[in-house]
Amino acid sequence: MTGAASKPAPPGRRLAWLLAGLAMFGPFSIDTIFPAFAQIGGDFGADKLAMQQTISVYLVAYALMSIVHGPLSDAIGRRSVILGGLVVFAGASVGCALAPDLGTLLAFRALQGLSAGVGLIVGRAVIRDVYQGDDAQRLMSQVMMIFSIAPAIAPVIGGWILGWERWPAIFWFLVLFSLALLVATWTWLPETHPREARGSLVPGRLLRDYVAIFTNPRFQRLAAAGAFNFSALFLFIASAPAFVMDLLGLREDQFGWFFIPMISGMLVGSWVAGRAAGRISGTRLANIGFACSGVAIAGNIGYYLLVDAPTVPWAVLPMVLNSFGIALVFPIVTLAILDMYPRQRGSASSLQAFTGLVLNAIVAGVLSPLVSGSGMSLALTAALFLAVGWLFWRWEVRRDRTRPACAKSPAGLEPTDHM
């Protein structure tokens, strides 16, 4: 642990559970409503394309606000920003539950997106505030391992809720979940960013800092590698209603057939990444991760070449290996970015999230409706995303080989290089 925290941080296991829970209310906001698409669309007279905007408007708002959460936490502290975000999210979820029409629902979905990023974005900075090197990689992997359960159980919970109540009950569930996190954060999370280490909220300085980070070629390589790599999987997540119900022919309460294999791979991958800390270099671990995802997507394409109509479990099994690979890559890329800016971790985390979220918003709002009509289209588009992510990663690895070995971090990537 560093000496930077103003009060002792909670034990690692409790901190992992708390930060994972804070990161969960983002994906819960997306995935719990998937089973309710048909019901909401019927109530509001909205077609599938209109319902897809409940995801894209959320992600656009999430992305826009993500550039604020980090620097705000750098200036006023991590704890205050997280607590404020939870209060706003709870209020927005109440608005969604009471929405009388699609326009109102979209407005409150945007408000959810504006607040939902605090847990994930600021939580990453908290990890790096209190731990270094291999310990930070272990905690990041533990958080991801717990957090990865969310996309698997969220649509299942949504389907269960729809079994005994109509769709507004899903948003009341999100209200209760965010209030529970508010109490837990207030009780257990200390301030990990002391006053003497805080920056300024002066707009000119923030803009200069953002420009410096965003135009840093190394940041661009790492952020793009992580964003495109994850988008190969997120394409299927954003297309889940069409993939599960239209292509696979399953019911609204059977989303588990899609999400459980995917999250199982991520769960195991996160566990492996944590165990590998200090034993396998970050570069080698990420290479293994990209290779696993590549084999998975190649297998997926091969499957669609052999069958006319996809069926479970064969259509979803490649998700296991793909998500396993992503879980190996994610901690390495994220910690490398955070270590580049030790006094601006919140800002760096915000810009990394912004990069990924803008891409995800495009995937959900533009690409998913275009390619979700067939499994082959989804698989080929995912392959393109993975290839682009891998090319950015290889670019970074080649640059990394030119750096002095003594200057590199335990993960195998130099933390302070700005070239």
N, C-alpha and C positions, 0 to 999 in steps of 0.2 A: 504494500500500500504506500501511496505517496503521503506527504504531509500536507497536502493541499486542502483537505476537507476541513470545514470549520467545526464540525462535530464528527465523532466516529460514525462511519457508515455501518449499517446493519450487517450481520453475518452474511457471507457470500451466498448461501442457499436462500435465505430470506430475501436478499436483494435481487437475486435472480428471479424468484417468483414474482416479486413486486414489479420489476421492470418488464418482465414478460407480460404480466397482466395489463400494464399501461400500454404496451405495444398492441395488445389484442383488440382494444376497442376500435382500432382502425379497420382491420379485416372483418371484425364482427359487423361493422356498419355496412360492408359490402355483401358479405356472404349470407347473412341471416335472411336477407330479403329475397334471395334468388328463388326459393320455392314459392314465394308470394307474387311473382311477376304476373302470372295469369290472373290471379284474383284482383290485384291492384289495377291491372289494365282493364279488366271487366268493369270495375267500379267507376273508373275515370274515363272509359271509352278510349283507351290508349293502345296502339298497336305495339309490336315487339320493338320496333325502332325507337318509338317514343319512350318505352320503358327502359331501353338501354341508356337513355340520357340520365336516369336516376343514378347510374354508375359514373358516367362521364362527368356530369356536373359536380358530383362529389369529388372526383379525382382532380378536376381543374382547380376547384377551390382549395383542396388539400395542397396541391402543388404551389399555388400562389402564396398561401400563408406559410408554407414550409420555409420560405426564405426569410421569414420574420421570427419564427420560434427560436432558432439557434442564436442569432445575435441578441435577441431579447433576453435569453437565459445567460448569455455572456455578460450582460450589463446589469441585470437585477437579480440573478440567481436562478438555479435550476428548479428549486422547489416551488417558488411562487408562480412560475410560468406553467408548471404541470398542474397545480391546483386550479389556476384560472382557466386553463383549457378544459379541465374536467367539468367545471361549473357550466361553461358555455355549451359543451357537448350534451350535458344532461338536459339543458333547456331546449336545445335544438331537437333532441329526440322527442321531447314532449310535443313540440310543434309538428313534427312528422306524424306522430300518432293521432293528432287532432286535425290534420290537413283535410279540407273539404274537397279539394280538387288537385289535379296534377301540378298546376303552376305553383300552388302553395307548398306541395310536397317537395318540388324541386328547389324552392327557395330555402326551405329548412334543411334539405339535403346539402345544399351549398354551405349552410352555417355549420352543419356537422363536419364537413370537410375542412372548414377554416380552423376548427378546434381539435380535430382528431390527431393531428400530427405531433402534438406535444409529447405524448408518451413514447413514441418511437424515436423521434429526432433528438429530443432532449435526453432521453434515456441512454442513447449511445454516448453522449458527452459525459453523463454520470459515470458510466462504466470506466471511461478513460480518465476521469477525475480521480478515481479511487484505486485503480489498478494499473500496472504496467506490464509490458511484454507478454510472456506466456500466461501470466495470471489474467491479463485482460482478455486474451484469446479464449481462455477457458470460460470466463464469465460470459463473454459474448456468445460463445457456443451454447452455454447452459440456457441463456435467455432465449436464444433462437430455438433451442430444442423444446422448451416449454411453449413458447409463442407459436411454434409451428402447428400445435394442436388446434389453434383457433380456426383456420380455414376448413379443417376437417369436421369439427363439431358444430360450427356456426350454421351451415345449411341444414344439418340434422336437427339442431335446436329449432330453427325456423320451421322445418317440416312438422316437428312435434307440436309446436305452438299452433300451427294452422289446423292440426287435428282436433283441437278443442276450442279454438277461438279464431276470429278473423284477423287480417293482417295488421291492424293497429297494435295488437298485443305484442308483436315483434318489437316495435319501437318502445313500448312500455318496458319490455325486457332490457333494452339498451339503456333506458333511464336507470333502472335498478342496478345494472352492471356498473355504470359510470359512477353512481353514488357510492357503491361499495368500494370502488377504487379510490374515490375521494377520501373516504374515511381511512383506508389503509395507507394512503400517501401521507395524510395529515399525521397519522400515528407513528409510522415507521421510517419515513424517508427524511433524513436530515439534509441540510444545505451542504452540498459538496463543492460549491464554487465560492470561496471566501471573498469578502469585499475587496481585499487588497489585490486580488487577481482579476477583478472585473474590468470590462472595457467601457466604452462610451456609446450612448445612443445618438450621438451627433450624426445627422443624416449624411453629411459630406464624408465623414470618416468611415461610416458603414459602407457607403458606396465604393470608396477607394479600396476597402478591405475586400469587398465582394468581387470587384473587378480584378484585384490581384490574385484571388483564389481561383476565380472562374477562368481567367486567361492563362493560368499556370498549365503548361502542357502536360505535366505529370498528373495533376488533378484530372484533367480532361481524359487522359488515357484510362486511369483507374475508375473514374465514375462511369465512363462509357462501357468499360468491360463489365462492370457489375450490373449496369442498367440493361444492356442488351442481353446478357446472360439470363437475368431473371425474366425478361419479357418473353423469352421462348416458352416459359411456363405460364406466365401471366396471361398470355393469349388464350390458353385453354380455360383459365380461371374466369376471365371476362366473358368467355363464350359458354360458360357452364350451362345456363338454361337451355340453349340450343343444342349443345353437345349431349347433355344428359337426357333431355326429354324428346328432342326431335331425332337426333342421330342414333342414340342408343335405345330409344323407345322406352325409357324408364319413367316412373311416376315422380311426382313432386316430393314425395317422402323418401326417395331412393338416391338422393345426391351423395350419400355415403359411398356408393360404388365408385364415384369419381374422386372424392376428396380424401377418403381414408387411405387408398394406396399412395396417393401423392404425398400426403402428410407423413405417412409411415417412412417413406424414403427420406424426407427432410428431418424427421426425428432421429433416425439412425445416423444420417450424415452429420448432424449437429453433435451427436454423442461422439462420433469418430473424430470430428474436428477438435473437440475439447480434449480427448485423450491423446491426440497427436501433438498438442502444444508442447514444445520443448523437445520433441522426438523427431519430428519431420519438419523441414523448413517450410515456410509459408509458400514459397514459390512452387515447390514440389507438390504440396497439398492442393494448391489451386490448379496446377496442371492435371492432377488426377481428377479433380472435380470436372474440369472442362471435358476431359476424355470420357468420363462416365456419361455426361449429358449428351455428348456426340454419339456414343453407342446407342443410347436410349432413343434419340430422335431418328437415327438411321433405322433402328428396328421398327419404329412407328411407321415410317414411310414404307418399309418392306411389307408390313402387315396390310396397309391399305392397298398395296399393289396386288395382294393375294386374295382379298375378299371384296365382295360387292357391298355388304352391309356390316358395319362394325357391331361387335357384341361384347358384353362383359364375360370374363374378366380380361380378355386379350387386348381389347382396345385401351384399357387403362393401366395395364402392367408396365409399359415403358415409363409412365409417370413416376414410378418408384425410383428408377435409376436416375432419371432426369433431376428430380428434386433432391436426391442424395448428392449428386454432383454440385448443385447450386449451394447446398448447405456447407460444402467444403470450401467453396470459393468466397462466400459472403464475408466471413469474419476476417479473412486475410485482406481483402480489398478495403473494407471499412476501416480497420485499424490502421492500415497504411495511410489512408486519407486523414484520419484524426491525428496521427502522429506528425503529419507535415506541419500542423498549426497548433502547437501545444497551448497557446494563449487564446486561440480562436476556435476551439473545438466545436462550439455550438454553431458557429457560422459555417465551418467546413461540413458538419453533419447536415445542416440545412441545405447547402448547395448540392451535396450528394443526393439527398432525398428529392430535391427539386428536379434534378436531372432525370432520376428514375421515374418520378411521378408524371412529368410532362410526357415522357415516352409512354407510360402506362395509360394516360388519358387518351393519347392518340390511338393506342391499341384498342381500348375499350369503346371509344366513341366513333372511330373511323374504320379501323381494320377489322375488328371482330364482326360487325354486321356484314362486311363484304366477304369474309372467308369462312364464317361459321356454318355455311350451308353444306360443307362436305368435310369429312375427316382428312382427306388428302390435302385439301387447301390449308387446313389448320397445321398439319404436320410440315408441309413445305415452308410455310411462313415462319413457323417456329425454327426450322433449320436455318433459315436466313438470319434470324435474330441471333442464334447461337454462333453462327460463323462470324458475324460482325463483332460480337463480344469477344470471341477468341482472338480475332485479329488485333483488337486493341490490347488485349492481355499479352500477346506475343510481342507486340511493339514495346510494351512496358518492360517485359523480361529482357529483351535485347538491350534496352537502355540501362537496365539495372546491372547488367554484366560489366558495364564500363565504369561502375562506381567502385571506390576503394572498399575492400571487404571489411576493414576496421570501422567504416562509417555506417554499416548496415545494422538494422534492428534485429532482434531475435527472430522475427518472422521472416527474415531474409530480404526485406525491402527497406531501403534507407528512409528514415522518418522525416528528415528535414530538407531533403533535396527539392529545389523549386525549378528544376530544369525540365 
